[in-house]
Amino acid sequence: MNKLLEILEDIKPNIDYETENQLVDKRILDSFSILTLVAELEDSFDIEIPYDEIKPNNFNTLKSMWEMVSRLSGEN
């Protein structure tokens, strides 16, 4: 999860990703940030994030992003 946190901090610094639970709902992560994040996650974790996975529930929290990455990489 540390790698995910590093990616998030590179994209949008100065956010407490470990406690914030409405990253999309509060527009902390906007559509451009999410597209950048998807590309970084795919490269860093060697996964493909299908279009139907790009939804607010999967990007609102650090935990939900990590669960998605783990699920898509087969590391449940």
C-alpha positions in Angstrom: 0.0 0.0 0.0 3.0 2.3 0.4 3.5 2.4 -3.3 -0.1 3.5 -3.8 0.3 6.2 -1.2 3.5 7.4 -3.0 1.6 7.6 -6.3 -1.3 9.5 -4.7 1.1 12.0 -3.1 2.9 12.6 -6.4 -0.4 13.3 -8.1 -2.0 15.4 -5.4 0.3 16.3 -2.5 -0.7 17.6 1.0 -3.8 15.3 1.4 -4.2 13.0 4.4 -5.0 9.9 2.3 -5.0 7.6 5.3 -8.0 9.4 6.9 -9.8 11.1 4.0 -12.8 9.1 3.0 -14.4 11.2 0.3 -11.6 11.9 -2.2 -13.9 11.9 -5.2 -17.1 13.1 -3.5 -15.3 16.2 -2.2 -13.5 16.6 -5.6 -10.1 16.2 -4.0 -9.5 13.8 -6.9 -11.0 15.2 -10.1 -11.4 13.4 -13.4 -7.9 14.3 -14.6 -6.4 13.1 -11.3 -8.3 9.9 -11.6 -7.2 9.2 -15.2 -3.6 10.0 -14.2 -3.9 7.7 -11.2 -5.4 4.9 -13.3 -2.4 5.1 -15.7 0.1 5.1 -12.8 -1.7 2.2 -11.1 -1.7 0.1 -14.3 2.0 0.7 -14.8 3.1 0.3 -11.2 1.1 -2.8 -10.4 1.0 -4.4 -13.9 -2.8 -4.5 -14.0 -5.5 -3.3 -16.3 -8.3 -1.3 -14.8 -11.4 -1.8 -16.8 -13.7 1.1 -17.5 -16.4 -0.3 -15.2 -14.0 -0.2 -12.3 -13.5 3.5 -12.7 -16.2 4.6 -10.4 -16.3 6.8 -7.2 -16.6 3.9 -4.8 -13.2 2.5 -5.9 -11.4 5.9 -5.6 -13.0 7.6 -2.5 -10.5 6.1 0.0 -7.0 4.7 0.1 -8.4 1.4 1.3 -10.9 1.1 -1.6 -8.2 1.8 -4.1 -5.9 -0.8 -2.5 -8.8 -3.3 -2.5 -9.4 -2.7 -6.2 -5.6 -3.0 -7.0 -5.4 -6.2 -5.0 -8.5 -7.7 -6.6 -7.3 -6.9 -10.1 -3.8 -8.2 -9.5 -5.2 -11.4 -7.9 -3.7 -10.7 -4.5 -6.9 -11.1 -2.4 
